[in-house]
Amino acid sequence: MKAIKDSVHGHVRLGDVAAELVDTPAFQRLRHIKQLSTVRLVYPSANHTRFEHSLGVYHLARSAIDGLGVDDDTAAHVRAAAMLHDVGHGPYGHQTEGIIRRATGRDHDDVRWLLTDADREVCQVLERNGLDPERVAALIDGEGALGPLVSGELDVDRMDYLVRDAHHTGVPYGTVDTGRLVTELRLLDGDGSGASADLVLDEGNVATAESLLVARSLMNAVVYRHHVSRVAGAMLERACERYLDRTETDVEAFRRMADHDLLVELRDRVPALGERIERRDLYKRAVWAEIDEVPAGTVDAGRAEERAAEREIADAVGIDRDAVLVDIPSRPALKESGSAVVVDGVPQRLEDASELVTGLRAAERRRWTLGVYCPAERVDAVAAASREVLGLRAAGRPSV
């Protein structure tokens, strides 16, 4: 068994299959995909990668599986799924996922195209070790009784990235007791038939589940949704769209790029945005509006409506359409609030067992903001046009 020293979990011990998977090109590529993409423009030390994160997810999955009493074959498939859960990510991770989804209809956790291709080395490693690539892909997609351990509300992915991202950004908000979380997970057979089971936290762990929710909420506010990262992410997405429009690169080649490959291409082929991203010469906030300032129809606007608003604002000001970016996040949600915890012998949704969930939901709603970004010299004009086009009820909070 091979041991790898990890900055968060100490020594991560790899079984034979995991050791083979680490050496595949698909997994080695994750060394070159940063975990926090444009967040590292805010926190300089946040340079960790999806490679080390995937090792951490594997480590936590091994610990969880040891306590769930599943058979060896099932355990082997879950460990492989945990190891490979991020191999479908494109460059800059989630910040190019929307572009890839619109072009292919697939999210990063739909990796059947990669794992079930017999010409791919990952597939060959799995099959050589008696594992079914389709079954591994289904687990990564969250399917079956143990799929939620890899991709769900109590998944080891979330456990690892919260503590890892807090560690590398240096913020004290992602503290999660991963040891207790993984050891208190249980498979609950609801009807006694053995045909299906639910992943739950055992009795006495409402506070354990709440800690995960609190950590996620605080990390959202301080790290994941930091306004500088959002501005950079919006610029990156627009630059990628222009890159794909202007070159012969297809989306299949695009999504297998590494971060540095994409940045070089954007700098050379879309310099107006690519050079700004490389130098951290970012647009500024012309509008930063809370949810109560924004009409419901605008809050729920889709991609086409965002783009139409950008064109209208840019035309009203008389500037290039790529110089205005409208950033409308999805409505605030706490996915983890649906996780199951046993209370008095009965599994309950955390949102029903915890009064804390209501407060956290209110906090998430208050933090929701619509952004409009543009070059610094155009902030005032873009702010005025944006308020008119978007129908904002108040002036928002322009800020550099």
C-alpha positions in Angstrom: 0.0 0.0 0.0 1.4 3.4 -1.1 1.3 6.3 1.4 1.1 10.0 0.2 1.6 12.9 2.6 -1.3 15.2 2.5 -1.5 18.8 4.0 -5.0 18.2 5.5 -5.3 14.5 6.3 -1.7 13.5 7.0 -0.8 10.2 5.3 -3.3 9.0 2.7 -2.8 5.4 2.0 -3.6 4.2 -1.5 -4.7 0.6 -2.3 -3.5 -1.1 -5.4 -6.3 0.1 -7.7 -6.0 3.7 -6.4 -2.2 3.6 -7.0 -2.8 2.6 -10.6 -5.5 5.2 -11.1 -3.2 8.0 -9.9 -0.8 7.3 -12.7 -3.4 7.6 -15.5 -3.3 10.7 -17.7 -6.9 11.6 -16.7 -6.0 11.7 -13.0 -2.6 13.4 -13.5 -4.3 16.2 -15.4 -6.0 17.2 -12.1 -2.6 18.4 -10.9 -3.1 21.3 -13.3 -6.7 22.2 -12.4 -6.8 24.5 -9.4 -9.5 23.7 -6.8 -10.5 27.3 -6.3 -10.0 28.7 -9.8 -10.4 32.5 -9.6 -10.7 32.5 -5.8 -6.9 32.4 -5.8 -7.0 36.0 -7.1 -8.4 36.9 -3.7 -6.4 34.4 -1.5 -2.9 34.1 -2.8 -2.2 30.8 -1.0 -5.2 29.1 -2.5 -3.2 27.2 -5.1 -4.2 23.7 -4.2 -5.5 21.4 -7.0 -8.2 18.9 -7.7 -5.5 16.3 -7.6 -4.9 16.6 -3.9 -8.6 17.2 -3.2 -9.4 13.9 -5.0 -6.9 12.1 -2.8 -8.6 13.5 0.2 -12.0 12.4 -1.0 -10.7 8.9 -1.5 -9.2 8.9 2.0 -12.6 10.0 3.6 -14.5 7.5 1.5 -12.3 4.7 2.7 -12.9 5.6 6.3 -16.7 5.9 5.7 -16.9 2.6 3.9 -15.1 0.8 6.7 -18.0 1.5 9.0 -20.9 0.8 6.6 -20.5 -3.0 6.5 -20.7 -3.3 2.7 -19.2 -6.2 0.8 -15.7 -5.9 -0.7 -16.8 -5.5 -4.3 -19.1 -2.6 -3.4 -16.4 -1.0 -1.3 -13.9 -1.2 -4.2 -16.3 0.5 -6.6 -17.1 3.3 -4.1 -13.4 3.9 -3.5 -12.7 4.1 -7.2 -15.6 6.5 -7.6 -14.3 8.8 -4.9 -10.9 8.8 -6.5 -12.3 9.7 -9.9 -15.1 12.0 -9.0 -13.5 15.1 -10.4 -11.9 13.8 -13.6 -14.8 15.2 -15.7 -13.9 18.8 -14.7 -13.0 21.3 -17.4 -10.3 24.0 -17.0 -11.0 26.3 -14.1 -13.5 23.8 -12.7 -17.0 25.0 -12.0 -16.3 28.3 -13.8 -16.4 26.7 -17.2 -19.0 24.1 -16.3 -21.9 26.2 -17.6 -20.2 26.6 -21.1 -19.6 22.9 -21.3 -23.1 22.0 -20.1 -24.8 24.2 -22.7 -22.7 22.6 -25.4 -22.8 19.0 -24.3 -25.7 18.6 -21.9 -23.3 17.1 -19.3 -22.1 18.3 -15.9 -18.6 17.4 -14.6 -20.0 14.5 -12.6 -21.3 12.8 -15.7 -18.2 10.9 -16.6 -19.6 7.9 -18.5 -18.1 9.3 -21.7 -14.6 9.0 -20.1 -14.8 5.9 -17.9 -16.7 3.6 -20.3 -14.5 4.2 -23.4 -12.3 1.1 -23.7 -9.6 3.1 -25.4 -9.2 5.2 -22.2 -6.5 4.1 -19.7 -8.9 4.7 -16.7 -11.3 2.2 -18.2 -8.6 -0.3 -18.7 -7.3 0.1 -15.1 -10.8 -0.5 -13.7 -11.6 -3.5 -15.8 -8.1 -5.0 -15.2 -9.0 -4.9 -11.5 -12.4 -6.4 -11.9 -14.4 -3.2 -11.6 -17.2 -2.1 -13.8 -16.6 1.4 -15.3 -20.3 2.0 -15.8 -21.0 1.2 -12.1 -18.2 3.6 -11.0 -19.6 6.3 -13.3 -23.1 5.8 -11.8 -21.7 6.2 -8.2 -20.0 9.5 -9.3 -23.4 10.6 -10.6 -24.9 10.0 -7.1 -26.9 6.9 -8.1 -27.8 4.0 -5.8 -27.6 3.7 -2.1 -24.0 4.7 -1.8 -23.9 7.3 -4.6 -24.8 10.0 -2.1 -21.6 9.2 -0.3 -19.7 10.4 -3.4 -22.2 13.0 -4.6 -25.0 14.0 -2.3 -25.9 16.0 0.8 -23.5 14.2 3.1 -20.8 13.5 0.6 -17.1 13.1 1.3 -16.4 15.6 -1.5 -18.0 18.4 0.4 -16.3 17.3 3.7 -12.9 17.5 2.1 -13.2 20.7 0.1 -14.5 22.7 3.0 -11.6 21.8 5.3 -9.0 21.9 2.5 -10.2 25.3 1.1 -10.2 26.8 4.6 -6.7 25.4 5.2 -5.3 26.9 2.0 -7.1 30.2 2.1 -6.2 30.7 5.7 -9.7 31.5 6.8 -11.0 29.9 10.0 -14.6 29.2 8.8 -14.4 25.7 7.1 -13.9 23.8 10.3 -15.6 20.4 10.0 -15.1 17.3 12.2 -14.6 15.0 9.2 -13.6 12.1 11.5 -16.9 12.1 13.3 -18.9 12.7 10.1 -17.5 9.6 8.3 -17.7 7.3 11.3 -21.3 8.3 12.2 -22.7 7.6 8.7 -25.0 4.6 8.5 -27.0 2.8 5.7 -30.6 2.6 6.9 -32.7 -0.1 5.4 -36.1 1.5 5.5 -38.4 -1.5 4.6 -36.2 -4.3 5.8 -36.0 -5.9 2.4 -32.4 -5.0 1.7 -33.4 -3.8 -1.7 -32.8 -0.2 -0.9 -31.1 1.9 1.8 -30.6 5.5 2.7 -27.4 7.1 3.9 -28.0 8.9 7.2 -26.1 10.3 10.2 -26.7 8.1 13.3 -28.5 9.1 16.5 -27.1 12.1 18.3 -25.6 13.9 15.3 -27.8 16.8 14.6 -25.1 19.2 15.7 -22.6 17.3 13.6 -24.7 17.9 10.5 -25.3 21.5 11.5 -21.6 22.1 11.6 -21.3 21.1 8.0 -24.1 23.6 7.1 -22.5 26.4 9.1 -19.1 25.8 7.5 -20.6 25.8 4.1 -22.6 29.0 4.7 -19.6 30.9 6.1 -17.3 29.7 3.3 -19.9 30.8 0.7 -19.9 34.3 2.2 -16.1 34.7 2.7 -14.5 32.6 0.0 -16.7 31.0 -2.7 -18.8 34.1 -3.5 -16.2 36.8 -2.8 -17.0 39.6 -5.2 -13.5 39.7 -6.8 -13.8 36.0 -7.7 -17.3 36.6 -9.1 -16.1 39.4 -11.3 -13.1 37.3 -12.5 -15.3 34.3 -13.1 -17.8 36.4 -15.2 -14.9 37.7 -17.2 -13.4 34.2 -17.7 -16.7 32.8 -18.9 -17.2 35.6 -21.4 -13.6 35.2 -22.6 -14.2 31.4 -23.1 -17.3 32.0 -25.1 -15.5 34.4 -27.4 -12.6 31.9 -27.6 -14.9 29.1 -28.8 -16.6 31.4 -31.2 -13.4 32.7 -32.8 -11.4 29.5 -33.0 -11.8 26.0 -34.4 -11.4 24.5 -30.9 -14.4 22.2 -30.2 -15.9 21.8 -26.8 -14.5 18.3 -26.3 -10.9 19.6 -26.7 -11.8 22.7 -24.6 -12.9 20.7 -21.6 -9.8 18.6 -21.5 -7.5 21.6 -21.3 -5.7 22.5 -18.1 -5.9 25.9 -16.4 -2.6 27.2 -17.8 -3.4 26.0 -21.4 -6.7 27.9 -21.3 -5.1 31.1 -19.9 -2.5 31.1 -22.6 -5.1 30.7 -25.3 -7.3 33.4 -23.8 -4.4 35.8 -23.6 -3.5 35.2 -27.2 -6.9 34.8 -28.8 -9.2 37.0 -26.7 -6.6 39.6 -25.4 -9.2 42.2 -24.3 -10.3 39.9 -21.6 -7.5 37.3 -21.4 -4.8 39.8 -20.6 -6.9 41.4 -18.0 -7.5 38.1 -16.2 -3.8 37.2 -16.4 -2.8 40.5 -14.9 -5.7 40.7 -12.4 -6.8 43.9 -14.1 -10.4 43.2 -13.4 -13.7 45.0 -14.1 -15.3 46.8 -11.2 -18.8 46.5 -9.8 -21.2 49.0 -11.3 -24.1 47.4 -9.5 -24.2 45.1 -6.4 -27.9 44.7 -5.6 -29.6 42.6 -2.9 -32.5 40.3 -3.7 -35.1 42.7 -2.4 -33.9 45.3 -4.8 -34.4 43.1 -7.8 -37.7 42.2 -9.5 -38.6 38.5 -9.3 -38.5 38.1 -13.0 -34.9 39.4 -13.0 -33.8 37.1 -10.1 -35.0 34.1 -12.1 -33.6 35.3 -15.5 -31.9 32.7 -17.6 -28.8 33.0 -19.7 -30.5 34.5 -22.7 -32.0 37.2 -20.6 -28.7 38.0 -19.0 -27.1 38.4 -22.4 -30.0 40.6 -23.7 -29.6 42.9 -20.7 -25.9 43.2 -21.2 -26.4 44.2 -24.9 -29.1 46.7 -23.9 -26.9 48.3 -21.2 -23.8 48.4 -23.4 -25.8 50.0 -26.3 -27.3 52.6 -23.9 -23.8 53.6 -22.7 -22.2 53.3 -26.1 -19.5 50.8 -25.3 -18.4 47.4 -26.5 -20.9 44.6 -25.5 -18.1 42.6 -23.9 -17.4 45.5 -21.6 -20.6 44.9 -19.6 -21.2 41.7 -17.7 -24.5 40.9 -15.9 -24.1 38.3 -13.1 -27.3 36.9 -11.8 -26.7 33.9 -9.4 -29.3 31.2 -8.9 -31.6 31.6 -5.9 -30.0 30.9 -2.6 -30.2 27.4 -1.4 -28.8 25.1 1.3 -28.6 21.7 -0.3 -27.2 20.1 2.9 -30.4 20.9 4.8 -32.0 17.9 3.1 -29.5 15.5 4.7 -30.9 12.8 6.9 -30.2 12.5 10.6 -31.6 9.9 13.0 -33.6 11.5 15.9 -35.2 9.4 18.5 -34.8 6.3 16.3 -36.5 8.0 13.3 -34.6 9.4 10.3 -35.5 13.1 9.7 -34.4 15.7 7.2 -32.0 18.1 8.9 -34.3 21.1 8.1 -37.0 19.4 10.2 -34.7 18.5 13.1 -32.7 21.8 13.4 -33.9 25.3 14.1 -30.5 26.5 12.9 -31.4 25.8 9.3 -34.0 28.6 9.2 -31.5 31.1 10.3 -28.9 29.9 7.8 -31.4 30.1 5.0 -32.2 33.7 5.9 -28.5 34.5 6.0 -28.1 33.0 2.5 -31.0 35.0 1.2 -29.5 38.3 2.6 -26.2 37.6 1.0 -27.6 37.0 -2.5 -26.5 39.8 -4.8 -26.9 40.6 -8.5 -23.7 42.1 -10.0 -23.1 44.2 -13.1 -19.4 44.7 -14.0 -17.5 46.9 -16.4 -14.2 48.8 -16.8 -13.6 51.3 -13.9 -14.0 54.4 -16.1 -17.5 53.4 -17.1 -18.9 52.5 -13.7 -21.2 55.5 -13.2 -22.8 55.3 -16.7 -23.2 51.5 -16.6 -24.8 51.7 -13.1 -27.4 54.2 -14.3 -28.2 52.2 -17.4 -28.3 48.9 -15.4 -30.9 50.3 -13.0 -33.1 51.2 -15.8 -32.7 48.0 -17.9 -32.9 45.6 -15.0 -35.7 47.5 -13.2 -33.9 47.7 -9.9 -36.0 49.1 -7.1 -33.1 50.9 -5.5 -29.7 52.2 -6.6 -27.8 49.1 -5.5 -24.4 49.6 -4.0 -21.8 50.6 -6.6 -18.4 49.9 -5.3 -14.9 49.5 -6.7 
